[in-house]
Every structure is written in C-alpha cells, then in structure tokens.
Amino acid sequence: MSSKTPVVSKQLLFPFIIITSLFALWGIANDLTNPMVSAFKKVMPELTNTQASLVQFAFYFGYFVMALPAALFIRKYSYKSGIIVGLILYAIGALLFYPAAKFETYSFFLISLYIITSGLAFLETTSNPLILSLGDQETATQRLNLAQAFNPIGSLIGMVVAQQIVLGALRSDDFTKEAYDALPVLEQAAVRSNDLGIISLPYIGLGILVLVIMTIIIFTKMPKTAKEDKISLSEAFSKLSKNRNYILGVVAQAFYVGAQIMCWTYIFQYVDYLNESLDNSAKLTATHFNIAAMISFLTGRWIGTGLMRKNSPSKMLMIFGILGVLCCLGAILLPGMIGLISLVAISIFMSIMFPTIYGIALKDMGDEAKIGSAGLVMAIVGGALMPVLQGGMLDWGGSGFGDLKILGFIPEVKFSFILPLICLAVVAIYGYITSKDSEE
C-alpha cells in the first residue's frame, strides 16, 4: 500500500463523515432499546416477562424481514436511495412513539420499534459497502474499520440516554409492587402517563435528528460506484445454498446475535434480582454494568483484532466462544457480585464474533456476496427470538426473578443464562469446523 494513499480523500471527506454518522445512529437505537424491556415491565406491571421481551422481538424481527428486500432494492437502484428509504423508516418509527405514548398502548410501541428496525436493515445493508466505495480500494478496509468505530460510540450514547433520561426518571421505579397497587386508580394512571411520555422522549429526539441527517444526505452528492458484472439471482441463491461454510455461518450469526441481545437485555433483571437482597444505600445501577459490558466489548475487539495477526480468525472464534461459555457458567453458578462480573465479562469474548463470522462466511465469494450479506443481516433475527425464550424462563416461577430455584439453588433469572451459553457454544463449534476446513 502506498503511504501517500489517503484513507479518505479531501473530495470525499464530507460524504464519508455523513455516512459514518449512520453507524452511530443504529448503535444509539440498539442500546437505547435494550433497557426498554425492563422499563416497560416497570411502567406496565401487568406485562409478563415474556410480553415485555416482545420489545426485542419487534425490534430485531425487522432485520429478518427487510434485509433481503433492502439488498434487492440497492441492487436495482443505488446506495443513496437505500439510505434515504432507511432513514425515512427510522424517522417514522421513532416519531410514532409520540402517539404511542398518548394512546398508552403497548402494541403501538412494538409497531413503532418494528418500523425503526426495518429502516435500520436498509442502513446496515447499505452503509458498509458504500463506505468501502468512498475512496481507493487499497484503503477500503481501513476506511470501514474507521467508520465502524463510531457504532459502539453510538451504543454508549444510547446506554447513557436510557439511564439518564428514561430509567433514572421513571416514577414507577419509586414504588414497590405492593405500594403501586395500593395507589388510587387516578394516581396510577398519572404515573403511567408520565412514564410512557418519558420513554417516548429520546425516540422523538432521535426521529428529529434522523430527519436532519436525511436532509443533509439528500443534498450531498455521492460518487458513482463502479459498474460490476451481476450474476442472476437464481445463480446467486444456488451458489449460496451449496456453500456449507456460508449456511453454517448464518446459523452461527443468528445464535451469536441472540446471545449478545440476551446478555445486554437481561443484565437489568439480573441486577434487579441482586438488589432484592441489598439495602437502598447499597443498591446497584444496572446501566453502569451495561456500560462496563460495552467497554469490555470494545476492549475485547481491540485485543482480538491484534491477536488475529498471528492466529486464524476461525481459531480465535473458537477460543473466544469457549471462554464466553465459561463466563456464562460463572453468571449462572457464582454468587452475587462475582456472578455479575462474569456476566459483564461475556462481552469481552463476544466482541469479535459478528465481524469474524461475517468474514469467514463470505470468504472467497464473488457477486453472490451481495445477497449473502443480506442473509447474514437476516440472521440478526436471533436477537428477536432468543430474548423471548429467556423472558419465558423468567416466568417459570411467577413474575419475580427468583421465585423458582432450579436444582434447588439456582434462581430462574440466573439459570436463564444457559441460553446464551448454548448460543456461544454453537459459535465455538462453527469456529472449530471452519478452522479444520482451512487446514485441509
């Protein structure tokens, strides 16, 4: 690589900056939404844990439905058109939180989240290849890594906003279940209206921000991408269906995303369970540990990326998967703060999984990689399905988190982390299989 080749040329700097902002935008949405399972359960105590987990189902199911249509749309039209459609859907879904809060209807919130993530499917399917095309091919990978660095920054912003604007301001959290039930009906209604309005605020703000960015992108001239020979859709699907590495990669990606969303969603319930045995002065703040998990995630990614210089990605995936399984065991079996630290530490080993699975699954592909990429985005549906299963496990003994003791000593909230354990074991197996294939 020539040392004179810039990662981003001066002529393309502004388009690069504005497209890179999208990476932060979906990071904000993802990690603003994770704590909402806990928030809705507190504001609407009539919801079961399973019903509250539908927040994640509505949010991540949109990826499954919209990823392939997004890929086909971009294939026919342009990257810029795909981004604009994605931002329109994102803004509509976010702004619908206002009427959802007014009507106080849980299903309305779920529809709004689904529309948001339909937009995110367009953005994620479009932004990565567009960033690669914004400059010299020699520096394409560096350019994408630079853009992706803004995604976890957005995630941290989402977590902080969730804590400071939403969770820390909910009046529902000031009452025990018994005290809330004892309130007059009118006062209960006032608390609910207040709290649903609080939940909607950051989404409405996001919707306005998205519209501003969309307006800028509409008036930003994007460079034309090089024309490439396209294979037919039938040929692309035929090649993908015969590629064992790819098929297993989609499965591994679905299990990985499921593990990630479960660990970052149910850390709130895990902390709530620990707080039941603590004095008010000693109670833990779940968001602080969620932020610690994200920082661990960032740290793990830097360490993992460095280690990959001398180790194959498949072997690293296998090792990190095994270590993630061991941390899940710690979260299940170890008491108190030690178990919570084990839960936070899982993020270190999840850190490299999404891009590594992505890279292994699409290795040595031609034009079919465009449709193959959509399949890997569709695999994000694991984040829709797995949290619902974990929410169901929390309901085994009742509405609490420790109503039932598995094997006589493991509360259901801790035992439920056997699901991320299984998911990370699947990822480790995929790493093992692909490492053996590369040695043959």
N, C-alpha and C positions, 0 to 999 in steps of 0.2 A: 504493500500500500504506500502510495506517495505521501510523504509528510506534508505536502502542500495541498492535498485534497481536503477541503473543509468538511466537517460532519454536516453542517448546514450552510449553504452559501448565503451571501447577503441578500440576493434576489429572492430567495425562498424562505428567509427568516420569519417574516410575518405569518405566511400560511402555516409554517411549522409550529409557531407559538400558539396560534388559534386552534389548530387541530390537536396539539398536545393538551390543551385545556380540557378536551373531551375525556382524556384518560382520568383526570382528576374528578370530572363530573360524575362518571359512573362509580368511581370509588366512594364519593360522598353518598350517593344513593344507596349503594350496597351496605355501608356500615352505619348509615343513619337508620336503615330499616331493621338490621339485626336486633337491636334492643326493643323494637316495637312489639315483638311477641310478648315480652314482659310488661310493656306499657299498657297494651290493650287488655291484658289479663287483670291488671290492677284497676283500670278505669271501668271495665265491664266485667265485674266479678262473676257474672252468670255464665261466662265463657268457660268451657273446659280447657285443659292444657292442649288437647288435640285441636279444638276450634281456634285457639289463639295461634297455634303453629301454622294455620292456614295463611297467615301473613307471608310466610316464606314460600308456601306453595304458590300463592298468587304471584309473588314477585319473581320467582325463578322459573315458573312454568312458561312464562312468556318467551324465554330464551329458546325453549324446545320448539314452540310453535312458530316463532318468527325468524329463526336463524337461516333456514333454507330459503324461505321467500326473500329474505334480505340479500342472500348471496345471488339468487336469480335476478333480483331487481338491479343490483350493482353490475352484474354481468351484462345486462341488456342496456342499462343507461350509463351512469357514471358514479364515481366515488362521491362527488359533491352532492348529487341528487340523493344518494343513500343517506348521507349525513343529515341533510335537511329534513328528510322524512323521519329519521330517527329523533331529531331534536323536536319536531312538531309533536310526535307521540309522547316524548318525555315531558314536554311542557303541558300538554293536555292532561296527562295523568296526574302531574304534580298539582296543577291548579284545581283539579276536581276534588282535592282534599277539602277545599272551602265548602262546597255544597254538602260533601260527605259529613263534615263536622256539624253543619246546620241541621241535616236530617237525622244525625246521630244513628246512622245505620252501618253496622259492621260490614255487610256485604258491599256497600258503596265504597268503603275504604279498600276492600280487596280488589274491586274492579279497577280502582284508580292505580293501585300498585301494579296490576297486570298490564295496564296501558303504559305505565312508566317503563317496565322492563321490556315490553315489545319495542319501544324506542331504543333501549339500551342494546338489544340484539342487533339492530341496524348499525348502531355506533360501533360496537365491538367487531362486527363482521367487516366494517369498512375502514376503520381508523388504522389498524395495523398495516394492511397493505399500502394504504395511502402514504403513511409516514415513510415506508420503505422506498416509495417512488419519489419522495421530495428531495432529490439530490443524487449524487453519484452512487452507483452500486457498490463501490469499494467501501463506502462508509455507511451502508444501509443498516447493518446490524447494530453499529454504534448508535445510529440515529434512533432506532427502535428502542434500544435499551434506555437511552436518554428520555424518550417520551414515556416509557413505562414506569420510570422512576417517579412520575407525578401521580400514578394511580394510588400507591399507598399513602402519599401525602393527602390525597382526597379522602382516603379511608380514615385517616386520623382526624381530619376536619369533621367528617360525619360522626365519629365517635364523640368528639368534644361537644358538637352541637346537640347530639342526642342527650348527653348528660346535663349540659348547662341550660339548654332551652326547654327540653322535654322532661326527662326523668327527674331532674332536680326541682322542677316546678309543679309536678303533679300533686294536687291536693289529695287525691285518692290514697297516695302513699303515706299520708299523715295519720291514717286510721287503721286500726286492726280490723279484721273482717267483722268481729262482733260489734265494734264501735260504729262501723259504717252501717251495718244492718239496723242499728238502734237509731240512726238519724231519721228525722221526719222525711217523708217522701219528697216534699218540695226541696229540702236541703240536699238530698241525694241527687235529685235531678240537676240542681245548680252545680254541684261538684262535677258531675258527669259532663255537663255542657262546657264548663270551664276547662276541664282536662282534655276533651276532644278538640277544643279550639287550640290548646297548647300543642297537641300532637300535629295539627294541621299546619301550624305556623312555618316550620322550616321547609316543608314541602312547597308551600305557596311561594316562599322566598326563592327556592330552587327553580320553580317554574318561571318566575320573572327573570332570573339570571340566565336560564336556558334561552329564553326569547331574545335577550340582548345578544348573547353569543351567536344565535342563529342569524340574527340580522347582520352581524359583522361578517359571518361566513357567506351569506348571500351576496354581499358586495365585495368579497375577496376573490381575486382571480386565482384559480388553481391551475397549475401546469398540466398540460396534456400528457397522459401516460402513453408509453409505447404500445403500439398495437401488437398483440400476440396471437399466434395461431390457436384457435379454440377447438378442442375435441368436442364431439357431440355429448349431450347429457347422458344418453344411454351408454355410451362408451365410458364416460367418467364413472357412472354408477357400477358398471360391470367391472372396471379395474379395481374400484374400492371394495366391492363385495368379495373379491378374490384375494385381497391383501390382509392376511391374518394379523400382521403387525398393527394395521390400522384399526381393524374391528376390535381387537383386544384393547387398543389404546382408547377408543371411545368408551368402552366399558370401564376401564381404569379411571378415565377422566370423570365419569359420572359418579363413581364411588369416592374419588378424591374430593370433588366439589361438595358432595353430601357430607363428608367428614368435616370439611372446613366450616360449612354453614352451621352444622350441629355444634361444633366446639365454640364458635363465636356467638351463637344464639343462646345456648343453654348454660353458658357460664353465668348468666344473670340468675337463673334458677338455682344453680349450684351455690352461688354466693348467698342468695336468699335463704337457702337451707342452713348454711353455716351461721347466718345471722340470727336464726331462731334460738340459738343457744348462747348468744352474746348479749351483754348489756348494751343499752343505747349508745353509751360513750365509746364502745369498742366495735360497733358495727362496721362492716366493710362496705366499700363502694364498688359495685360490680364493674362500672365503666373504667375505673382505674386499672383493674386487672385485664379488661378487654384491650385497653391501650397498651398495657405491658405485653399482651399477646401479639399485638400488631408490631411493636418494636422488636420483639423476639423474631417475628416473621421476617422483618427487614434484615435483621442481623443474620438469620439463617440463610437468607438468599445470598448475601454477600459472601458468607463463608462457603456455602455450597457452590457458588459460581467459581470461587477461587480453587476449590478442591477439584472441580471438573477439568481444570487444566492438565491434571495428571491422572485423572480417573475417568472411566467412561460414564456418560450420563446414565446408562442403564444400571450400572453397579451402584452409583450414587443414589439412584431412585430406590433400589432395593434396600440399601443400608438405612436411608432416611425413613423408609417405610417401616422397617423393623424397629427402629428407635422410637418412631411415633406410636407403634403398638405398645411398646414398653411404658411410654408415658401415659397412654390410655389406661393401662393396668394400674399405674400409680394413682390416677384420678379416681379409679373405682375402689381400690383397696386401701389406700393410705388415708389416715385421718386428718381432719381439719385443714390447716394451712398447707401442710405438706401435700395433700391431695390436690389443693387448689393450684399450688405451684406446678405440680405435674401437669395439670390441665393447661396452664399457660404455656408450659414448655413444649406441648404438642406442636404449637405454631412454628417453632424453630425447624421442625422436621417436615412440616407441610410446605415450607417456604419455596422449595424448588420444584414442587410437583407439577403444577399446572403447565408452566412453560416447558418443562422437561418431557412430560407425557406428550405435549403438543409437538415438540420437535422430533421425538422418536417415532410417533405415529405417522408424521408426514414426510419422513426421511426418504429421499430419492424419488419423490413424486414429480410428475410433470404438471400439465394443466389441470389434471383431476384434483390437485391440491386445493383448488379454489372451492370446489364442492366438499372436499374432505375437511377443509377448515370449518365449514358450516356444520358438519357432523360433530366436530369437537365442541363447537359452541352450543349445539343442541344438547350435548352431554351435561351441560350445566343444569339440566332438569333434575340431576341428582340432588341439587340444593333445594328443589321443590318437594321431592318425595321423602327423603330421609328425615328431615325435621318433623314431619307429620308422624312418622313412625315413633320417633323419640318422644314427641308430645303424648302419644298414646301410651307409652310406657310410664310416663309420669302420672297418668290417670289410673294406673292399675289399682292403687290403694285408696284413691279419693282425690280431692282437689289439692291436697298438700303435697310436699315433696319427700316426706319421709314416713308416709302413712303405712307403707308396707316395707318389710325388711326381707330382702332376698337372701336365702341361705341363713336367715336368722340374724344377720348383722349388716347387710349392705342396703341402705335406703334406696328406693327406686330411682331417685334423681342421680345418684352416683352409678348405680347399675346400668342406667340407660346409656352410659358412655361405652357400653360394649358395642354399640352400633358404629361409632367412629373407629373403634378398634378393628372391627371386621372390615370396614372400608379401607383402612390403611394397610391391612394385611393383603387385600386384593391388589393395591398399588405395589406393594413389595413383591408380590408374585409376578406382576407384569414386568417389573424391573429385572427379576431373575430370568424370566423367559426370554426377554429381548437381549439380555447380556449373553445368554447361552447361544442365541441365534447369531449374534455378532462374532462369536468365537469360532463358529463353524465355517 
